[in-house]
Amino acid sequence: MGVAKFGKVSYRTLEDQAIKILLENEEGILQSELWQRLGVSSRVGSRLAIKLEKKGYVRRERVLAKD
């Protein structure tokens, strides 16, 4: 089984970068901020977050926007 690639970056590289960002933000980070910092679309970011959650690296929680 090969490694999925998004543009010039492999999914594994994105996972590694995401984990590094998450470790730097122990209090948590919004999914949208993670996507922006990784420079990926919301679609790729969402898939990455789901994959990391399934592996037990993250816990996703619904956060309602403040008015």
PyRosetta script that sets phi, psi and omega in degrees:
from pyrosetta import init, pose_from_sequence

init()
pose = pose_from_sequence("MGVAKFGKVSYRTLEDQAIKILLENEEGILQSELWQRLGVSSRVGSRLAIKLEKKGYVRRERVLAKD")
pose.set_psi(1, 127.1)
pose.set_omega(1, -178.0)
pose.set_phi(2, -85.1)
pose.set_psi(2, 176.0)
pose.set_omega(2, 178.2)
pose.set_phi(3, -96.3)
pose.set_psi(3, 127.8)
pose.set_omega(3, 178.7)
pose.set_phi(4, -66.6)
pose.set_psi(4, 143.9)
pose.set_omega(4, -179.8)
pose.set_phi(5, -122.6)
pose.set_psi(5, 141.3)
pose.set_omega(5, 176.6)
pose.set_phi(6, -120.6)
pose.set_psi(6, 105.7)
pose.set_omega(6, -174.8)
pose.set_phi(7, 66.2)
pose.set_psi(7, -124.1)
pose.set_omega(7, -179.2)
pose.set_phi(8, -99.5)
pose.set_psi(8, 1.2)
pose.set_omega(8, -175.2)
pose.set_phi(9, -111.4)
pose.set_psi(9, 132.3)
pose.set_omega(9, 177.9)
pose.set_phi(10, -78.1)
pose.set_psi(10, 156.8)
pose.set_omega(10, 178.9)
pose.set_phi(11, -61.3)
pose.set_psi(11, -37.7)
pose.set_omega(11, 179.4)
pose.set_phi(12, -62.3)
pose.set_psi(12, -41.3)
pose.set_omega(12, 178.2)
pose.set_phi(13, -63.8)
pose.set_psi(13, -41.7)
pose.set_omega(13, 177.3)
pose.set_phi(14, -61.9)
pose.set_psi(14, -41.8)
pose.set_omega(14, 177.6)
pose.set_phi(15, -59.3)
pose.set_psi(15, -47.0)
pose.set_omega(15, -179.7)
pose.set_phi(16, -60.9)
pose.set_psi(16, -44.1)
pose.set_omega(16, 179.4)
pose.set_phi(17, -65.1)
pose.set_psi(17, -41.2)
pose.set_omega(17, 180.0)
pose.set_phi(18, -63.6)
pose.set_psi(18, -44.0)
pose.set_omega(18, 179.4)
pose.set_phi(19, -62.2)
pose.set_psi(19, -40.6)
pose.set_omega(19, 178.0)
pose.set_phi(20, -61.3)
pose.set_psi(20, -45.3)
pose.set_omega(20, 178.4)
pose.set_phi(21, -62.3)
pose.set_psi(21, -42.8)
pose.set_omega(21, -179.5)
pose.set_phi(22, -64.5)
pose.set_psi(22, -38.6)
pose.set_omega(22, 178.5)
pose.set_phi(23, -66.9)
pose.set_psi(23, -29.5)
pose.set_omega(23, 178.2)
pose.set_phi(24, -77.4)
pose.set_psi(24, -13.8)
pose.set_omega(24, -177.5)
pose.set_phi(25, -124.8)
pose.set_psi(25, 69.5)
pose.set_omega(25, -175.0)
pose.set_phi(26, -59.3)
pose.set_psi(26, -28.2)
pose.set_omega(26, -178.8)
pose.set_phi(27, -77.4)
pose.set_psi(27, -9.6)
pose.set_omega(27, 179.4)
pose.set_phi(28, 113.0)
pose.set_psi(28, 167.1)
pose.set_omega(28, -177.7)
pose.set_phi(29, -151.2)
pose.set_psi(29, 143.7)
pose.set_omega(29, 176.4)
pose.set_phi(30, -71.5)
pose.set_psi(30, 146.0)
pose.set_omega(30, 178.8)
pose.set_phi(31, -56.3)
pose.set_psi(31, -42.1)
pose.set_omega(31, -178.7)
pose.set_phi(32, -62.8)
pose.set_psi(32, -36.5)
pose.set_omega(32, 177.7)
pose.set_phi(33, -68.3)
pose.set_psi(33, -38.4)
pose.set_omega(33, 177.9)
pose.set_phi(34, -62.1)
pose.set_psi(34, -44.8)
pose.set_omega(34, 179.0)
pose.set_phi(35, -58.6)
pose.set_psi(35, -44.6)
pose.set_omega(35, -178.3)
pose.set_phi(36, -63.6)
pose.set_psi(36, -43.6)
pose.set_omega(36, -178.7)
pose.set_phi(37, -67.7)
pose.set_psi(37, -29.6)
pose.set_omega(37, 177.1)
pose.set_phi(38, -83.1)
pose.set_psi(38, -18.0)
pose.set_omega(38, -178.7)
pose.set_phi(39, 72.9)
pose.set_psi(39, 36.8)
pose.set_omega(39, 179.7)
pose.set_phi(40, -121.4)
pose.set_psi(40, 166.0)
pose.set_omega(40, 178.6)
pose.set_phi(41, -72.8)
pose.set_psi(41, 164.9)
pose.set_omega(41, 177.9)
pose.set_phi(42, -62.7)
pose.set_psi(42, -34.0)
pose.set_omega(42, 179.2)
pose.set_phi(43, -63.4)
pose.set_psi(43, -49.3)
pose.set_omega(43, 179.1)
pose.set_phi(44, -65.5)
pose.set_psi(44, -42.2)
pose.set_omega(44, 180.0)
pose.set_phi(45, -62.2)
pose.set_psi(45, -40.6)
pose.set_omega(45, 179.0)
pose.set_phi(46, -65.2)
pose.set_psi(46, -44.1)
pose.set_omega(46, 178.1)
pose.set_phi(47, -62.2)
pose.set_psi(47, -40.4)
pose.set_omega(47, 178.8)
pose.set_phi(48, -63.7)
pose.set_psi(48, -44.8)
pose.set_omega(48, 179.8)
pose.set_phi(49, -61.8)
pose.set_psi(49, -41.9)
pose.set_omega(49, 178.3)
pose.set_phi(50, -62.5)
pose.set_psi(50, -43.5)
pose.set_omega(50, 179.9)
pose.set_phi(51, -63.4)
pose.set_psi(51, -43.2)
pose.set_omega(51, 179.2)
pose.set_phi(52, -65.8)
pose.set_psi(52, -35.4)
pose.set_omega(52, 177.9)
pose.set_phi(53, -66.8)
pose.set_psi(53, -43.5)
pose.set_omega(53, 179.0)
pose.set_phi(54, -62.3)
pose.set_psi(54, -32.0)
pose.set_omega(54, 178.5)
pose.set_phi(55, -81.1)
pose.set_psi(55, -7.5)
pose.set_omega(55, 178.7)
pose.set_phi(56, 86.8)
pose.set_psi(56, 11.9)
pose.set_omega(56, -179.0)
pose.set_phi(57, -82.2)
pose.set_psi(57, -27.8)
pose.set_omega(57, -178.1)
pose.set_phi(58, -136.8)
pose.set_psi(58, 161.6)
pose.set_omega(58, 171.7)
pose.set_phi(59, -125.3)
pose.set_psi(59, 119.3)
pose.set_omega(59, -179.8)
pose.set_phi(60, -90.7)
pose.set_psi(60, 135.3)
pose.set_omega(60, 178.6)
pose.set_phi(61, -128.5)
pose.set_psi(61, 143.9)
pose.set_omega(61, 177.3)
pose.set_phi(62, -75.9)
pose.set_psi(62, 128.7)
pose.set_omega(62, 177.9)
pose.set_phi(63, -120.8)
pose.set_psi(63, 123.2)
pose.set_omega(63, 179.5)
pose.set_phi(64, -85.6)
pose.set_psi(64, 139.6)
pose.set_omega(64, 179.9)
pose.set_phi(65, -67.1)
pose.set_psi(65, 143.5)
pose.set_omega(65, 177.2)
pose.set_phi(66, -84.9)
pose.set_psi(66, 140.3)
pose.set_omega(66, 178.7)
pose.set_phi(67, -88.3)
pose.dump_pdb("model.pdb")
